[in-house]
């Protein structure tokens, strides 16, 4: 019979494994911890109830992945701020842009205050609220749809329909994970709105910290053929940068000092 201590140790190990490697399937965890898939499913259910991780589609993902984050590294906010500044430098006065949800995309918001006559659509309630406080308040459009408390954004068919009715100069998209061979990836199947944003925009800019390259996520969100530009930090390796550029994507690297 398994002792309480061994169960606690295994579950602590599961949390550490998922936080380090990103999304992990039940079968992989069962092999890693030398136990049955039934036991792993019970572990994941218990850990999800304790809000230690997110239970998703035959496996588990890091708790903060639901907000577009990762637990692999506790990144300083300055990295995302630098990514936001670099991404914003591509936006011209009077542009029509659509913004995805997520904390890296949120780093773009302060930079929009200095760009007049913008039209901004977003599915993130927090983003819309912040934009209303800008001196150069843009014309703000909300997607509507079904509220997703995990990402604090609106999702679903209604949101996709509304986005598809517009045409944008640029779409700014976040990423839970990045596969150098495929594109952006995610731990869930809420990909419809992101794809609708990409289809509605002339240029698609993905904003993601370099540690997203180590996140193993099962579902492809946007293939590289649908992405114009990746804005990331200088933690990206030369090899990964080269492989992504070979897919026809411009890779912009934000310097540590933000210049």
N, C-alpha and C positions, 0 to 999 in steps of 0.2 A: 504494500500500500504506500502511495506517495505521501510524504510528510508535508505539513503546511509550509515548512521551510523550503523544501525542494520546489514546491509550486511557486512560492514567492520568488525564488531564485530564477526559475525558468521565465516567469513573467517579466522580471526585471531585465533578463537577457533579451527577451523579445522586444521590449521597449528600446533597449540600446541598439539592437540590430536594425529595427525599423527606422529609428532616428538617424542612424549612420548611413544606411543603404537606400532609404526611401521606400517606396511601395514594395511589399513582399507578399508573395502568394502563400496560401496555406501549405501547399505541398513543400515549398522551399523551407518554410519554418519548421515543419514536421521533421524534415531531414536534418536540418541544422541542430535541432534540439532533441533528436532521437526519440520522438514520441509520435503518437498517432495524429492523424488529421482531425479526428473528433476532439481530442484533447486540445489541440491548437485552437480550434473554433471556440471551445469553451473559454480558453485563455483570452482570445481576442474579444469575445463578448464581454467578459469581466473587465478587461482593460478599457474597452470603449465606454462602459458604464461609469468607470472611474475617471473618464476623460483623460486617459493617458495616451491614447492614439485614436485614429479614425478607422473604423471598420468599413472596408470597401470591396465590392465585387470580387469575392473569392480570396481576400487577403486583408492587408492593413497598410495604412499610410501614416506618416508622422502627423501628430495632432495639428501642428501649425501649417501643414500643407493645404488644409482646407481654406486658408487665407492667402494662398500663394506664397507661403514662406517655406523654409526648410529648417530643421533642427541640426543640420550637419555642422554649421558654423553660425554663431551668433554675430551676424555681420553688423559692423557699426553703421549708423544711419548715414554717415558722410559718404559712404560708397554709393548708396542709392541716390543721394543728393547729387553727386557728380554725374551719375547716369542720367538723372532727370535734367540737369543743365545741358548736357550734351545733346540729348534728344530734343529739348526745347529749341536749341539753336537751329533746328531744321524747319521750324514753323514760321511762316511768314504772316505779316499783318493781313487780317481779313480771311484767314484760312478757315475751312470747315473741317473739323476733326471729330473723331469718335474715340472714346477712351474706355478701355477694359477696366475691370476692378483689380485690386491688389495693391500692396504697399509700395512696390517699385513704381507702378504707374502713379501712385499718389505723390511720389517725389517730383513728378512733373508739374503738379498743380501750382506751387508757389512761383514757378517760372512763367506761368501763363499771365500773371498779373501785369507784366510789362509789354504784352503783345495786344494791341487794340483790335477791336472789331472782329473778334473770333466768334465762330459758331461752334459750340461744343455739345455733343451728345454723349451721355454716359449711362451706364446701368448701375453705377455705384452712388448710393444716397449720400454718403459722406463726401464724395467728390463734388457733387452738385451743391451741397451746403457750403463747402469751402469756396467754391467759385463765386457764389453770390456775395462774398465779402471782399471781392477784388475791386480795386479802384477802376480798372478797365473791365467792368463786369461784362462777360461775354453773353451772347444769346445762348441760353441753356435749354437743352432738350433732354428729357428723360425717356428711357426705353419703355418703362412700364413692364408688366409681366408678373411672374410669380416670385415672391421674395424668398431668397435663399439665405437663411441666417448664418450659415457657415462662412460664406464669402461676403456677406453683407451687401448683396447685389441682387438685381432682378434678373431672372433667367426665363427660359421657356419660349413657347411658340409665339406668343403675343409680342415679346421683346424682339424676337428674330424678324417678325413681320414688319414691325415699325422701322427697325434699322434698315431692312431691305428696301424700304420706300424712299430712302435718301441716297444721295451721292456725296462722298467725302473726299477731301484732298488727301487726308492721312488717317490711318487707324493706328493707335498705340495699344499694343497687346502685351500682357504679361505672360509668364510661363512658369508652371510648377516644375517642369523638367525640360531638359534639352538633349536630344539625341543628335549627335553630329552627322549621322547618316540619314536621318529621317526628317527631323524638324522639332517643333515643340511638342511636348507630351504632358499628359495629365493623369491623375490617379482615378478620375471618375469619367462619366460619359456626358458631362455637361459641356459639350463642345459646339453645339449648334449656334449659340449666339456669337461666340468668337469667330466662327467661320463666316457668319453673316456679316460681321463687322469687316472682315478681310475682303469679302466679295464686294462690299459697298464702297471701298476706298481705292483711290488711285495708287497710293503707296502704303505698305504695311510695315510698321516699325515694331519689332519685338524688343522690349526692355527687360533685361534679366541679369541678375548677378551671376558671376562666373561659376559659383558653386552649384548652380542649377544643372551644370554639365555632369555632375556626379549623382543627380537624382534619377533613380531608375523608376520610370513611370510606364504603365502598360499601354495606354491609349494615345494614339497620334491625334494631336489637335490641329496643327497647321503644318503641312509639308513645306519644305524649303522653297518649292516652286511657287508657293503663295506668299512668300515673305521677301520684302525688298531689302530690309536693313535689320541687323542685330546690333543693339547698343548694350555693351556690357562693361565690365571693369578689367583692370590689367591682371587679374588672376587667371584669365584664359591663357592656355598654353599656345605656343606658336603652331603646334601641330593641329590642335582643334580649330584654331582660327583659319588655318590653311584649308582644312577639310570643309569647313562651312563656306568659305569663299569659293571653293570649287563647285558649290551648288548654285552659284550665281547670286549669292547674298553679300551685300556690303557689310563688313564688320567694323563697327566704330568702338574704340576702346577709350573709356574715360580715364584720364590720368588721376593719380591719387590726390593731387592738389586741386583737381577740378578744372584745370586749364586745358 
